[in-house]
Amino acid sequence: MKANILNRIPKILVFAFVFFSCSSDLDFDQVNDLKLKPVFVANLAYFNVAAGQFSDAGTEQKIAFDTRDFDAFKDKFFRDNLVKAEFNFEVENTIVRAFTLDVLLLNDSDQVLQTLRFTVPAYTGSSNVIKYPTEVFESQRLALLKQTTKIGFLVKMASGPPINEDSLGNLKLRSSATVYMEIE
Amino acid sequence: MLSLQLVCFAQNRQLLYNFTSIPQASLVNPGADVSYKYYFGIPVLSGISANVGSSSFSAYDLFAKNGIDFNDKVRNIVNNSSNKDKAQVNEQLELFSGGFRVGGEDSQSYISFGAYQEFDFLMYVPKDPAIFALDGNRDYIGKAFNLADINVRAEVLSVLHVGFHKKLNEKLVLGGRAKLYSSGANATSTRNSGFISTTQNAGTPNLYTQIISSNLELRTSGIAKFTKDEYEGNVAEDIAHNTFFNGSMGLGFDAGITYYYRENLQFTASIIDLGFVNQSKDVETITYKGTYRYEGANPIFDFTNKPADVFDDFESAIPRDTLYTKYTTWRPTKLYSSVQYSFGESRSDDECNCKASAKKRYLNAVGGQLFAMTMPNEPFVAFTAFYKRSIFEKLDFKATYTIDSYSSKNIGLGLSGTIGKVNIYALVDNVLEYRDVSKASSVAFQFGINFIVPESED
């Protein structure tokens, strides 16, 4: 009886350790193959400018400009694991004037790395929502994107019917970013 | 006298419970009807063995050499798991144990004592955070990723215990055990809440409504110094040292009862590890608490306001805080109970049974056991049906069939035999799974050798 059980002890131990160590069935090195490929969407930017803002005391202001800090790429983890990005822009214009919108990707010294230009037709009474083709950032374009620390928005109003503080309508931007990560 | 003790089991010790020819049965019911003049077990094995249980996947699912991409395996496991699935490791090593009868020859009072080292790890499958990391949020617009899925605890501790049980009369045995815990390392993150959500709402100016609401907390004790850059020691050695000599102290109690409703109808119940540890050594708590709403980089064309940094906003909305307050952890408390019906009276080995008072011995017993254990979410519950058979006078056999969240076909086999004064036992759980251990959802075994001087030999 005693011998019988003592004979079993090594077997039981082997059973236990098979569970933790490599056996013919298992390959623990596969852990190194782990590669996460999440895809995230996020807001990029929006604005809503009323027609009246393009007029100052009766004088038309044809240009509006603003910059925003955009520090996502300061994060090394994000920068190192980002393999592709896509920006989607959508503009709704209910102002009787046409516009061009330049989205400027700027670096720390305010140099323009890339310009994304969107032309916006004037409002003529029917629905005026424009969805622009997806801006895709890969390889060199992506490298430039990764240096971006600020985004500039330059809105230029084309000529057309006069507007003043009481003019109706808005120029609205909505945009999103889709980021493709590969984390090993 | 050779004495050997290696214990390795799931938290539920359904085979050992009420297996009263093994003195260690009083560790799972201090009121078990165990009797001896004295016994002891001295450990000689210094190796560590462990039990692993996982309710939704096996080692094979993850590490099989079958050509399937590892990332697909991970994804499959996550998809097939719920946040109630868990992975568990429990390891115990008995350092020493012993017991003796107190009082005179007719006394039926016993003291038992011992020390063991225990490692506990419990993690629920963090399903939502895992999906977020694997897939991102693009395909999950409208979903709130639940941060409460992050639920994990781990502890290394040593336990010093002294128990007492007394057979008050033919019907009733009562017992209790006091425990002194010394915890070398503890990490607890079981009270998390919050969510990460991306939704699209009509009427809002932005494309998405993106909110991170975080209430995350990780409490540690005995670990903080290992995470510091200037630490240059041996983590395992330091944890071992802390576990036995410089741990966070705690107290606990066990209690148990055996009651014979009739001579062959027995009821037992016990509560094990009703206790706490006051985590006080090298404590560090890290929290991420707050709510952040991400709107994007939004120009307002008025030149007056200074643009804000998105990341700075995030860090001030959900700051990382470090606290150094003591905390209390409750031990996982276990409840056992059983009903046992015995039948088939044994014919005495002796030609003449001269002792008129000799107790009847039954050859067979059947019954049911219920096990419950506290867990951060729902309690763990297991039901066991068992059959016990006395093969010879000093050789007992027990078979169990257990249903729990790991398995609905867990068959266990146990043998306890005594040769002279040496008691040897082996308890093997989940025997069906031993054909391919890598596919087992849980594995447990236990064996030991005791030196027992029985009561009748005075």
Interface residues (C-beta under 8 A of the other chain):
Chain A: M1 K2 I5 R8 I9 I12 L13 F15 A16 V18 F19 F20 S23 S24 D25 L26 D27 F28 Q30 V31 D33 L34 K35 L36 K37 P38 V39 F40 V41 A42 N43 L44 A45 Y46 F47 N48 V49 Q53 A64 F65 D66 T67 R68 D69 F70 D71 A72 K74 D75 N88 E90 K150 I151 F153 V155 K172 R174 S175 S176 T178 M181 I183
Chain B: C8 S49 A50 V52 A59 Y60 L62 F63 A64 K65 D69 F70 N71 K73 V74 F132 A133 L134 D135 G136 N137 R138 D139 I141 T198 P205 N206 L207 Y208 Q210 Y294 E295 G296 A297 N298 P299 I300 F301 D302 F303 P307 A308 D309 V310 F311 D312 L395 L415 G417 I419 V422 I424 A426 V428 Y434 D436 V437 S438 A440 V443 F445 F447
